[in-house]
Amino acid sequence: MENKKKYINLDIKSFGMIAALVIIFIIFYVFTGGSNATPVNINNLIMQNGYIIILATGMLLCVLTGYIDLGVGSVVALGAACAAKLVVEQNWAVPLAWLVAIGIGLAVGIFAGFFIAFLDIPPFVVTLATMLMGRGLTYTLLKSLTVGPLPQNYAFIGTGFLPTIKVAVGEGSLDLVCVIVAAIVTVGLIVNEIRTVKTNNKYGFANLVPWQMYLKDAVILAIVWFFFIKLGQYNGIPVQLIVLGVIVAIYQFVTSKTVAGRQIYAMGGNAKAARLSGINTRKVFFWVYVNMGVLASIAGIVLSARQGGANPKMGDGIEMDAIASCYIGGAAASGGVGTVIGAVVGALVMGVLNNGMSMCGMSTDLQKVVKGAVLLGAVVLDVTTKKKKG
């Protein structure tokens, strides 16, 4: 007998931030007279927030375990400082300098992971210590000076673009590579939806109400096409976007399709139950913070490449943007709930807010008030939603 089709409504918490992203963008579009939608500004959104997305991807794993990492901003600065000094002052090859920077992030991650996983020191205390020590080492290494300018082959990862295939469109031009990428994303999303629906029907699982699924996909694809068309009208696809895409794809796969990912979610849901079920929670804690150190150093490389140098204050306070991105993107304050894509959307919300408020001429003080209110609202929504379900 054929299974009766089951349907569920769209989870507002999971997809509400995508709608919020669109609404915030439209609000600033009105306030700025459309200036936030120019090709130049869309490109700037990637350049200005790429390293935040990288940090948010790693931070999500920490948040899923129920904790955070306060030291990532200092690791960003320390890794960038080491790579910049080696390239500018010691004439090291750029790839080798990058490996040293990543090695520093790895070392910091191992240091934090050891105290957290094997000595049971609270992550808040350990990462606060790495934040202070990392920043102090950065000032010592740079002697409170800026190192730069960085050579073009270093800066390319933060400011470069893929080769373009420009065609005339009206009074301007459009990069066909951007159109091709947008088309590939479109086909991939449609194929994935068809496969998901067939699998759910086969095993009797519920699908989204059809019109809600079509609306969700239409909104996502509209964002994708808008985004890539704007990039195509500028200089094409930034190299930084390729780096982000690879990292996000890898971590989306790890968290959703692998045993390691399921173990992280299990720990966040109930650490004691996870331990009793045979999960080596110490090992999971360890690799989560080691991974965060590595991603922080990669973010440092990207940030220093974009800025063309390294300075002691680089990355100061960006751990808060990374943490906020996870919570705004739907991660639960208690752990165990959240997705990589959600963290990326959260980072884009923060980026659009920062960009829009700056274009409107808001002071940095007021910008912090707004970002704090948005973060608090996201966490309150999470807590109240849980209470209602309970």
N, C-alpha and C positions, 0 to 999 in steps of 0.2 A: 504493500500500500504506500502510495506516495506521501511524503511528509507534507503536512500543512504548512504553508509559508507563514513565518512569524515576522513581526515588525516591531521596531523600537524607535522612540523619538531621539532626535539629535541631542547629545549631551552638551548642554549650554556651557558647562565649565570647560570642556575639552576644546570647543570650537568658538566660544564666545570671544576669546582674545583676537582671533582672526578678524571678526566683525569689529572689535574695538580698534584694531590697527587701521582698518579702512576708515572708520568714523573719525579717528584722531587725525588721520591724513587729510580727510576732506575738510575738517574744521580749520586746519592750518592752511589748506589751499584757499579757503575763503579769506582768512585773515591776512595772508601774504599776497593776495591777488594772483595766485597761481605760481608764484616763484618757487615753491617747494616741489613742484612737479616738473621743473625743467630738466633736460637731460644731464646738465652739469650737476645739479643738486642730487639727483638720483644716484649718480656715480659717487658723489661725495658721501652719501649715506653708507655705501659699502666701504669706502676708504676710511671713514671715521669710526666705523663700528665693527670692522672685521675682527679685530683682536678681542672685542667684547664677546662676540659670538663664539670664538674659540674657547675663551675662558668659561662661558656659560655652559658649553657642551661638557667640559670636564667637571664644572661645579655641580651639574645636575647629578652626577654619580654620588658626590658627597651628600647632596641634599636627599637623595633617595635613601641613604643609610640613616637619615635623621640628623645629620650634622652639616657643617659648612667648613670652608677653608679660608681663613682670614689672611693667609700669607701670600696669596697669588700675586698681588700687586708688587710686592717686593721681589718675588722670583722673576717677574717680568722685567723689572729694572736691572736686577743682577745679571740675568742671562744676556740682556741687550748690551749692558755695559761691557761685559767680558768679550762678546763677539765684536763690538765696535772697536775696542782697544786693540784686539789682536789684528784686525784688518787695517785700521788706520795707522797705528803706531808700530806694529810688529810686521806688517806686510804679509800676514798669513793669507792663504787662499780662502775665499769666502765660504765654500762648503765645509772646510775644516773648522773654521771659526764657528759656524753654525752647529757643528757636531759638539764642540766644546760647550756652547751655550745650552744645548739640549742635555749634555752630560751634567751640567750644573743643576738644571731643573730636576733631572733624575736623582741626583745626590740629595737635593733638598727633600724630594718626595720620599726617598728611602729613610732619611733622617726622621721626618714627621711620621711616616708610616710605622717605623719601629716603636716609637714612644706610644703611639695611639693603639696599635694592634697588639703589641707584646708586653708593654708595661702598663696598659690600661689607663694612661693619662688622658683626660678629656680632650677631644679634638680642639675645642675652643682655646684651651690653654696652650697646647702645642703649636697650633697655627698662629696664635698671637705672638708666641716666641719667635717663630720663623719670620713673621712680618717685621718684627723689631730687628732681629739679627740680619735679615736680608737687606733691609734698608740701610742699616749701619755699614754693612760690608760694601754696599754700592757707593755710599759717600766716601768711604775709605779708598776704594778702588779708583774712583774718578777724581778724588781730591776736590770734590765740590765743583768740578768743571764739566763742561759739555765736550764730548768727543765727536768729531765730525769734520767735514762732511763725508758721508759714506760713498764709496764708488758706485757706479751705475749698476754693476752686476749684483751688488748687494741690495740696492734700493729697488731693483726690478720687482722683487717679490711683493713689495708694498705699493708700488706706484706704476708698474708696467701693465701692458695690455697684450692680449693674444693678437696674432695677425688678423686683419679684417678683410672682408670682401665687400667693398662699398658699391652700392648701386644708387643711381639718382632716383629720388622720390620727391616730386613736387619741386620746391625750391631748395630742398636739402638733400641728404643722403641717408642711407640705412645700411647697416652691416648685416649681410646675409647669414653670417655665423650665429648671430644672436637669434635670428628667426629660426634657424635650424635647431638650435638648442631648445628654444621655446616649444617647437613642434615635437621634439623628442620627449620633453617633459609631459606634454599633453597626451601623447600616445601612451606613455608609461603609466600615467594616472588612470586613463580609461581602461587599459588592460588590467591593471591592478584591481580596479573596482569590479570589473566583470569576473575576474578570478575569485575575488572575495565573496561576491554574491553567490556564485556557483558552489563554492565550498560550504558556505553557510546553509544553502538549500539542501545540499547533499547530506549534511550531518544534523539538520534540524535546528540550526542556530538562527537567531534573529538577525535580520538586516534592517538598515535604516528605512524609514518610510520613504518610498521612492522620490516624492517631490522634494523632501528634505535632502536626500542624497544628491539629487540633481542641482539643487540650490547651492549646497556646500561645494560641490565640484566646480560649478560655474564661477563662484566667488574666487576660489583658489586659482583657477585658470585665468581669470581676468587679471588677478594680481601678477601672475607669472608673465602674461603677455605684455601688460603695461610696463612691467619692470624691464623686460628684455628689449622691448621696442625703444624705450628711453635710452638704454645703454647703447643700442644700435645706432641711435641718432647722435651719440657722442663719439667715444673712441673705441667702442666695442666692449668685450668682456675683460674685466680686470683680472690679472693673474691672482690677485688676492681672493677673488671670488672662486677660482678653481681650488685654491687651498682650502677655503671654507667648505666648498661642496664635498671634497674628498673626506675631510674630517667629519662632517655631519653625517655623510652616508655611512662611514665606518661605524660610528658610534650609534647611529640609529639601528644598524644591523646587529651590533653587539648587544644592545639593551633589549631588542625585541625578538631576536632569533637564536640566541646562544644560552648555554647553561650559565655562563658567568653573569649574563644580564639578569636572568631569572633569580639567581642567588642574591644579587643586590636588592631587587624588589622584595624578596622574601625577608631579608634582613630589616629593611625599612618597615615592613608590615608588622613583623614580630620577631625581634632578634633572638629571643629565647627559644621560640618554636623553631626558628631556622636552625639554631645550634642543635636542638634535640633531633631534628630531622636528618642530621649528618653533614650540614654545611659547615665548612671550616671558616667561621666568621672572622677569625684573626687574619687569615689569608686574604679574605675579601676586603677587609678594612685596609690592609697593607697595600694591595695593588691599586685600590681606589685613590689613595693619596699619592702613591708613586706616579700614577697616571696624571693626576692633577699637576704635579710638578713638571712633568714633561710638556703638557699642553701649555702651561704658563710660560715656559721658556720659548716655545714656538710662537706664542702670542707676543712675547718680547721681541723676537726677531722681526715679526711683521710690523709691529709698532715702530721700532727703530728704523726699519726700512722706509716706512711712510714719512717719518719725521726727518730722515736724512742724518740722524745722529742719535747719541744716547746722552742722557743727563740724569743727575741723581734723583730728581723728583718724578721721573718717568713712572707711570703706572700708579701714582699715589692716589689711593681711594677707589681704584677701578674694581677692587674686589667687591665693593658694595653694588656696583652696576651688574656684575656677574651674578651675585646672589639674588638681587632683585629680579633679574631676567628670568631666573628659574621659577621664583614664586609667582611672578606676573604671568608666566607661561603655563600655569596650572599645577606646578609641583606642590605637594602637601607639606605644610610646615612640620608635620610629625614624621615625614618620610614615607617611602613605599609607593608614592603616586607621583607621576610626572613622565614626560617624554622629551626626547632630544628635540623633536620638531617644536614642541611647546616652548622649550627654552630658547630656541632660535626666534620664534615669534615674539617672546617676551623681550629679547634683546632688540628686536626691530622696533617694538613699541617704545622702549626706552630711547632708541636712536631717533625715531621720528619725533618724540617729545623734545629731546635735546635740540634737534635741528630746527624744529618749528618754533620753539620758544626763543632760540637765538635769532632767528630771522625776524621774529616779531619784536625784538629789542628788549626782551625781558632780562632783568639782572640775574646774575648767577645765583644770588641768594634766593630769589623767588623761584628759580628753576629747581633748586633743591627742595623747597617746600612742596612744589607740585609733584616731584618724583617720589618724595616721602609719602605723600597722600595716596598716590597710585599704588605704591607697594603695600601700604597699610590696607587699602581697599581690597587688594587681591588676597591677602592673608585672611582678612575678615570674611570674605566670600567663601574661602575654603573652609574655615571653621564653622560658619553658620550652615553651610551646605551639609557638612558632616552631622551636625546636631539634628537637622531636619530628617536626615536619613535614619539617624539613630532613634 
